[in-house]
């Protein structure tokens, strides 16, 4: 197993570890999700993933907000999501 950690001065810490055996055991789960502000941010990430050639879900309209999911090289699902309530009069796409 190997890993890397980062803790900016005065910020939160982040540690990433590589362990293929453990990764296989949680394949298909979403142990990591990133909260975005709104649907345009989710759309921007979808475009970025497209630019990188990363397969992803369509942008999903959830009960509240939107979700965009993709898989890392180990098969773990990662998600971008929002908690912004839908404006039903805005003509969602």
DSSP file (Angstrom, degrees, kcal/mol; ACC not computed):
  #  RESIDUE AA STRUCTURE BP1 BP2  ACC     N-H-->O    O-->H-N    N-H-->O    O-->H-N    TCO  KAPPA ALPHA  PHI   PSI    X-CA   Y-CA   Z-CA
    1    1 A X              0   0    0      0, 0.0     2,-0.3     0, 0.0    18,-0.2   0.000 360.0 360.0 360.0 143.1    0.0    0.0    0.0
    2    2 A X  E     +A   18   0A   0     16,-1.4    16,-3.9     2,-0.0     2,-0.3  -0.938 360.0 163.6-140.1 165.8    1.2    3.5   -0.7
    3    3 A X  E     -A   17   0A   0     -2,-0.3     2,-0.3    14,-0.3    14,-0.2  -0.969  24.7-132.6-167.1 179.3   -0.4    6.9   -0.3
    4    4 A X  E     -A   16   0A   0     12,-2.5    12,-3.0    -2,-0.3     2,-0.3  -0.989  15.0-158.4-146.7 147.9    0.0   10.7   -0.1
    5    5 A X  E     -A   15   0A   0     -2,-0.3     2,-0.4    10,-0.2    10,-0.2  -0.934   3.8-169.0-129.8 154.5   -1.4   13.3    2.3
    6    6 A X  E     +A   14   0A   0      8,-2.6     8,-2.7    -2,-0.3     2,-0.3  -0.987   9.1 172.4-144.1 130.7   -1.9   17.0    2.1
    7    7 A X  E     -A   13   0A   0     -2,-0.4     6,-0.2     6,-0.2     3,-0.1  -0.839  20.1-152.1-139.1 100.6   -2.8   19.5    4.8
    8    8 A X    >   -     0   0    0      4,-0.7     3,-2.4    -2,-0.3     2,-0.2  -0.346  42.6 -81.5 -68.3 154.8   -2.7   23.2    3.8
    9    9 A X  T 3  S-     0   0    0      1,-0.3    -1,-0.1    -2,-0.0     3,-0.1  -0.377 116.1  -1.6 -59.2 120.3   -2.0   25.7    6.5
   10   10 A X  T 3  S+     0   0    0      1,-0.3    -1,-0.3    -2,-0.2     2,-0.1   0.519 117.2 101.7  77.6   5.3   -5.2   26.3    8.4
   11   11 A X  S <  S-     0   0    0     -3,-2.4    -1,-0.3     1,-0.1     2,-0.1  -0.447  78.4 -80.2-111.7-174.3   -7.2   23.9    6.2
   12   12 A X        -     0   0    0     -2,-0.1    -4,-0.7    -3,-0.1     2,-0.3  -0.456  45.8-115.3 -82.9 159.8   -8.5   20.4    6.3
   13   13 A X  E     -A    7   0A   0     -6,-0.2     2,-0.4    -2,-0.1    -6,-0.2  -0.674  22.8-164.6 -97.3 152.2   -6.4   17.4    5.6
   14   14 A X  E     -A    6   0A   0     -8,-2.7    -8,-2.6    -2,-0.3     2,-0.4  -0.995   4.9-175.1-136.3 128.1   -6.7   15.0    2.7
   15   15 A X  E     -A    5   0A   0     -2,-0.4     2,-0.4   -10,-0.2   -10,-0.2  -0.986   3.7-167.7-124.9 135.8   -5.1   11.6    2.5
   16   16 A X  E     -A    4   0A   0    -12,-3.0   -12,-2.5    -2,-0.4     2,-0.4  -0.976   6.8-170.6-121.4 134.7   -5.2    9.2   -0.5
   17   17 A X  E     -A    3   0A   0     -2,-0.4     2,-0.6   -14,-0.2   -14,-0.3  -0.962  16.0-143.1-127.4 143.8   -4.1    5.6   -0.4
   18   18 A X  E     +A    2   0A   0    -16,-3.9   -16,-1.4    -2,-0.4     2,-0.2  -0.927  35.9 146.8-106.2 118.7   -3.6    3.0   -3.1
   19   19 A X     >  -     0   0    0     -2,-0.6     4,-2.6   -18,-0.2     3,-0.4  -0.685  25.1-168.6-150.7  90.1   -4.6   -0.5   -2.1
   20   20 A X  H  > S+     0   0    0      1,-0.2     4,-2.2     2,-0.2     5,-0.2   0.823  86.3  54.4 -54.6 -37.0   -6.0   -2.5   -5.0
   21   21 A X  H  > S+     0   0    0      2,-0.2     4,-1.2     1,-0.2    -1,-0.2   0.937 112.5  42.2 -64.7 -46.2   -7.3   -5.3   -2.9
   22   22 A X  H  > S+     0   0    0     -3,-0.4     4,-1.0     1,-0.2    -2,-0.2   0.897 111.5  56.8 -65.8 -40.1   -9.3   -3.0   -0.7
   23   23 A X  H >< S+     0   0    0     -4,-2.6     3,-0.7     1,-0.2     4,-0.3   0.897 103.9  52.6 -59.3 -41.5  -10.5   -1.0   -3.7
   24   24 A X  H >< S+     0   0    0     -4,-2.2     3,-0.9     1,-0.2    -1,-0.2   0.864 104.3  58.3 -61.6 -34.7  -11.9   -4.2   -5.3
   25   25 A X  H 3< S+     0   0    0     -4,-1.2    -1,-0.2     1,-0.2    -2,-0.2   0.756 114.0  35.3 -68.8 -24.6  -13.9   -4.8   -2.1
   26   26 A X  T X< S+     0   0    0     -4,-1.0     3,-2.0    -3,-0.7    -1,-0.2   0.178  82.9 143.4-114.4  16.6  -15.7   -1.5   -2.3
   27   27 A X  T <   +     0   0    0     -3,-0.9    49,-0.2    -4,-0.3    48,-0.1  -0.314  68.4  26.4 -56.4 135.6  -16.0   -1.3   -6.0
   28   28 A X  T 3  S+     0   0    0     47,-1.6    -1,-0.3     1,-0.4     2,-0.2   0.221  98.7 107.0  93.3 -13.9  -19.4    0.3   -7.0
   29   29 A X    <   -     0   0    0     -3,-2.0    48,-2.3     1,-0.0     2,-0.6  -0.513  69.0-130.6 -89.7 164.8  -19.7    2.3   -3.8
   30   30 A X        +     0   0    0     -2,-0.2    48,-0.1    46,-0.2    -3,-0.1  -0.719  34.8 163.0-117.0  81.1  -19.3    6.0   -3.6
   31   31 A X        +     0   0    0     -2,-0.6     2,-0.4    46,-0.2    -1,-0.1   0.567  69.3  45.1 -74.2  -6.4  -16.9    6.7   -0.7
   32   32 A X  E     +b   78   0B   0     45,-0.6    47,-1.4    -3,-0.1     2,-0.3  -0.985  62.2 168.4-143.0 126.5  -16.2   10.2   -2.0
   33   33 A X  E     -b   79   0B   0     -2,-0.4     2,-0.5    45,-0.2    47,-0.2  -0.986  21.9-143.4-137.1 147.9  -18.6   12.9   -3.3
   34   34 A X  E     -b   80   0B   0     45,-3.0    47,-2.3    -2,-0.3     2,-0.5  -0.954  13.3-138.9-117.5 122.8  -18.0   16.5   -4.0
   35   35 A X  E     -b   81   0B   0     -2,-0.5     2,-0.2    45,-0.2    47,-0.2  -0.678  23.4-169.4 -80.4 125.6  -20.7   19.1   -3.2
   36   36 A X        -     0   0    0     45,-3.4    47,-0.5    -2,-0.5     3,-0.1  -0.691  28.1-117.1-109.7 166.6  -20.9   21.8   -6.0
   37   37 A X  S    S-     0   0    0     -2,-0.2    46,-0.3     1,-0.2     2,-0.3   0.945  77.7 -26.5 -70.7 -49.4  -22.9   25.0   -6.0
   38   38 A X  S >> S-     0   0    0     44,-0.1     4,-1.5    45,-0.1     3,-0.8  -0.900  73.3 -74.1-159.0 179.4  -25.4   24.5   -8.8
   39   39 A X  H 3> S+     0   0    0     -2,-0.3     4,-2.8     1,-0.3     5,-0.2   0.865 120.3  59.7 -58.9 -41.0  -26.3   22.8  -12.0
   40   40 A X  H 3> S+     0   0    0      1,-0.2     4,-2.1     2,-0.2    -1,-0.3   0.864 104.9  51.5 -57.4 -33.1  -23.9   24.9  -14.2
   41   41 A X  H <> S+     0   0    0     -3,-0.8     4,-2.0     2,-0.2    -1,-0.2   0.905 109.8  48.6 -66.7 -40.6  -21.0   23.7  -12.0
   42   42 A X  H  X S+     0   0    0     -4,-1.5     4,-2.2     1,-0.2    -2,-0.2   0.916 111.3  50.6 -63.9 -42.6  -22.1   20.1  -12.6
   43   43 A X  H  X S+     0   0    0     -4,-2.8     4,-2.2     1,-0.2    -2,-0.2   0.884 108.0  52.9 -61.8 -39.2  -22.4   20.8  -16.4
   44   44 A X  H  X S+     0   0    0     -4,-2.1     4,-2.1    -5,-0.2    -1,-0.2   0.901 109.6  48.3 -64.2 -40.5  -18.9   22.3  -16.3
   45   45 A X  H  X S+     0   0    0     -4,-2.0     4,-2.8     2,-0.2     5,-0.2   0.875 108.1  54.6 -67.6 -36.2  -17.5   19.1  -14.7
   46   46 A X  H  X S+     0   0    0     -4,-2.2     4,-2.2     1,-0.2    -2,-0.2   0.925 109.8  47.5 -61.4 -43.1  -19.3   16.9  -17.3
   47   47 A X  H  X S+     0   0    0     -4,-2.2     4,-2.6     2,-0.2    -2,-0.2   0.905 111.7  50.6 -63.1 -41.3  -17.6   18.9  -20.0
   48   48 A X  H  X S+     0   0    0     -4,-2.1     4,-1.8     2,-0.2    -2,-0.2   0.921 110.1  48.6 -64.5 -44.0  -14.2   18.5  -18.3
   49   49 A X  H  X>S+     0   0    0     -4,-2.8     5,-2.8     2,-0.2     4,-0.6   0.903 111.1  51.5 -62.3 -40.0  -14.6   14.8  -17.9
   50   50 A X  H ><5S+     0   0    0     -4,-2.2     3,-1.2     1,-0.2    -2,-0.2   0.932 107.8  52.2 -59.4 -45.8  -15.6   14.6  -21.6
   51   51 A X  H 3<5S+     0   0    0     -4,-2.6    -1,-0.2     1,-0.3    -2,-0.2   0.842 111.8  46.8 -59.3 -33.9  -12.5   16.6  -22.5
   52   52 A X  H 3<5S-     0   0    0     -4,-1.8    -1,-0.3    -5,-0.2    -2,-0.2   0.509 115.0-116.4 -86.1  -5.8  -10.4   14.1  -20.5
   53   53 A X  T <<5 +     0   0    0     -3,-1.2     2,-0.6    -4,-0.6    -3,-0.2   0.751  62.7 150.7  76.0  24.0  -12.1   11.1  -22.1
   54   54 A X      < -     0   0    0     -5,-2.8    -1,-0.3    -6,-0.2     2,-0.1  -0.803  44.2-130.7 -93.5 121.5  -13.6    9.9  -18.8
   55   55 A X        +     0   0    0     -2,-0.6    16,-0.6    -3,-0.1     2,-0.3  -0.445  37.9 165.4 -68.6 142.5  -16.9    8.1  -19.1
   56   56 A X  B     -C   70   0B   0     14,-0.2    14,-0.2    -2,-0.1     3,-0.1  -0.948  37.4 -90.8-151.0 168.2  -19.6    9.4  -16.8
   57   57 A X        -     0   0    0     12,-3.0     2,-0.1    -2,-0.3     3,-0.0  -0.268  50.5 -95.8 -71.1 165.3  -23.3    9.2  -16.1
   58   58 A X        -     0   0    0      1,-0.1     2,-0.6    10,-0.1    11,-0.4  -0.374  57.6 -81.7 -67.6 166.8  -25.7   11.8  -17.7
   59   59 A X        -     0   0    0      9,-0.1     2,-0.5    -3,-0.1     9,-0.2  -0.653  55.4-147.4 -72.6 121.2  -26.5   14.7  -15.3
   60   60 A X  E     -D   67   0B   0      7,-3.1     7,-2.1    -2,-0.6     2,-0.8  -0.793   8.1-136.7-100.1 128.6  -29.2   13.2  -13.2
   61   61 A X  E     -D   66   0B   0     -2,-0.5     5,-0.2     5,-0.2     2,-0.1  -0.757  32.0-168.4 -81.1 112.0  -32.0   15.3  -11.8
   62   62 A X        -     0   0    0      3,-2.1     3,-0.3    -2,-0.8     5,-0.0  -0.291  42.2 -87.6 -92.2 179.9  -32.3   14.1   -8.2
   63   63 A X  S    S+     0   0    0      1,-0.3     2,-0.4    -2,-0.1    23,-0.3   0.897 124.0  14.3 -55.9 -40.7  -35.1   14.8   -5.7
   64   64 A X  S    S-     0   0    0     18,-0.1    -1,-0.3    21,-0.1    21,-0.2  -0.969 130.4 -22.0-134.2 119.6  -33.1   17.9   -4.7
   65   65 A X  S    S-     0   0    0     19,-0.6    -3,-2.1    -2,-0.4     2,-0.3  -0.381  83.8 -64.4  85.8-161.4  -30.3   19.1   -7.0
   66   66 A X  E     -D   61   0B   0     -5,-0.2    16,-1.6    -2,-0.1     2,-0.4  -0.921  33.6-153.6-134.7 154.4  -28.3   17.2   -9.6
   67   67 A X  E     -DE  60  81B   0     -7,-2.1    -7,-3.1    -2,-0.3     2,-0.4  -0.981   7.2-173.7-131.7 141.0  -25.8   14.3   -9.6
   68   68 A X  E     - E   0  80B   0     12,-2.5    12,-2.7    -2,-0.4     2,-0.3  -0.983  16.7-170.8-131.7 121.6  -22.9   13.4  -12.0
   69   69 A X  E     + E   0  79B   0     -2,-0.4   -12,-3.0   -11,-0.4     2,-0.3  -0.861  12.4 161.1-117.8 148.6  -21.2   10.0  -11.3
   70   70 A X  E     -CE  56  78B   0      8,-2.3     8,-3.5    -2,-0.3     2,-0.4  -0.944  31.8-114.0-152.2 170.2  -18.1    8.4  -12.7
   71   71 A X  E     - E   0  77B   0    -16,-0.6     6,-0.2    -2,-0.3   -16,-0.1  -0.895  18.1-136.3-115.4 140.9  -15.7    5.6  -11.8
   72   72 A X    >   -     0   0    0      4,-2.5     3,-2.4    -2,-0.4     6,-0.0  -0.316  45.2 -87.7 -80.7 175.0  -12.0    5.9  -10.8
   73   73 A X  T 3  S+     0   0    0      1,-0.3    -1,-0.1     2,-0.1    -2,-0.0   0.733 129.5  55.3 -58.9 -21.9   -9.5    3.4  -12.2
   74   74 A X  T 3  S-     0   0    0      2,-0.1    -1,-0.3   -51,-0.0     3,-0.1   0.466 120.7-106.7 -88.9  -1.7  -10.2    1.0   -9.3
   75   75 A X  S <  S+     0   0    0     -3,-2.4   -47,-1.6     1,-0.3     2,-0.3   0.478  71.1 143.5  91.9   2.4  -14.0    1.0  -10.1
   76   76 A X        -     0   0    0    -49,-0.2    -4,-2.5   -48,-0.1     2,-0.4  -0.583  51.5-121.8 -76.6 137.8  -15.1    3.1   -7.1
   77   77 A X  E     - E   0  71B   0    -48,-2.3   -45,-0.6    -2,-0.3     2,-0.4  -0.643  27.6-169.0 -81.6 133.5  -17.9    5.5   -7.9
   78   78 A X  E     -bE  32  70B   0     -8,-3.5    -8,-2.3    -2,-0.4     2,-0.4  -0.928   7.7-159.1-118.5 146.0  -17.2    9.2   -7.4
   79   79 A X  E     -bE  33  69B   0    -47,-1.4   -45,-3.0    -2,-0.4     2,-0.4  -0.967  20.3-159.7-133.4 143.4  -19.9   11.8   -7.5
   80   80 A X  E     +bE  34  68B   0    -12,-2.7   -12,-2.5    -2,-0.4     2,-0.3  -0.944  33.5 166.6-105.6 139.1  -20.4   15.5   -8.0
   81   81 A X  E     -bE  35  67B   0    -47,-2.3   -45,-3.4    -2,-0.4     2,-0.3  -0.975  26.1-145.6-150.2 163.2  -23.7   16.7   -6.6
   82   82 A X        -     0   0    0    -16,-1.6   -45,-0.1    -2,-0.3   -18,-0.1  -0.880  10.0-156.0-124.9 160.9  -25.7   19.8   -5.6
   83   83 A X        +     0   0    0    -47,-0.5     2,-0.4    -2,-0.3   -18,-0.2   0.085  54.0 126.8-118.0  19.6  -28.2   20.5   -2.9
   84   84 A X        -     0   0    0    -20,-0.1   -19,-0.6   -47,-0.1    -2,-0.1  -0.662  63.7-119.0 -82.5 128.0  -29.9   23.4   -4.7
   85   85 A X        -     0   0    0     -2,-0.4     2,-0.1   -21,-0.2   -21,-0.1  -0.331  35.5-101.5 -64.3 148.0  -33.6   23.0   -5.0
   86   86 A X        -     0   0    0    -23,-0.3     2,-0.9   -21,-0.1    -1,-0.1  -0.433  16.8-141.1 -72.3 141.8  -35.0   22.8   -8.5
   87   87 A X    >   -     0   0    0      1,-0.1     3,-2.6    -2,-0.1     4,-0.2  -0.861  16.6-165.7 -98.6  94.5  -36.6   25.8  -10.2
   88   88 A X  G >  S+     0   0    0     -2,-0.9     3,-0.5     1,-0.3     4,-0.2   0.679  84.0  57.8 -61.2 -18.3  -39.4   23.9  -12.0
   89   89 A X  G 3  S+     0   0    0      1,-0.2    -1,-0.3     2,-0.1    -3,-0.0   0.438  86.6  80.4 -88.7   1.4  -40.1   27.0  -14.1
   90   90 A X  G <  S-     0   0    0     -3,-2.6    -1,-0.2     0, 0.0    -2,-0.1   0.461 101.0-116.8 -91.1  -0.3  -36.6   27.2  -15.5
   91   91 A X    <   -     0   0    0     -3,-0.5    -2,-0.1    -4,-0.2    -3,-0.1   0.993  33.7-144.7  66.5  62.6  -37.0   24.5  -18.1
   92   92 A X              0   0    0     -4,-0.2    -1,-0.1    -5,-0.2   -31,-0.0  -0.234 360.0 360.0 -60.1 145.9  -34.5   21.9  -16.9
   93   93 A X              0   0    0      0, 0.0    -1,-0.1     0, 0.0   -32,-0.0   0.386 360.0 360.0-107.3 360.0  -32.6   19.9  -19.5
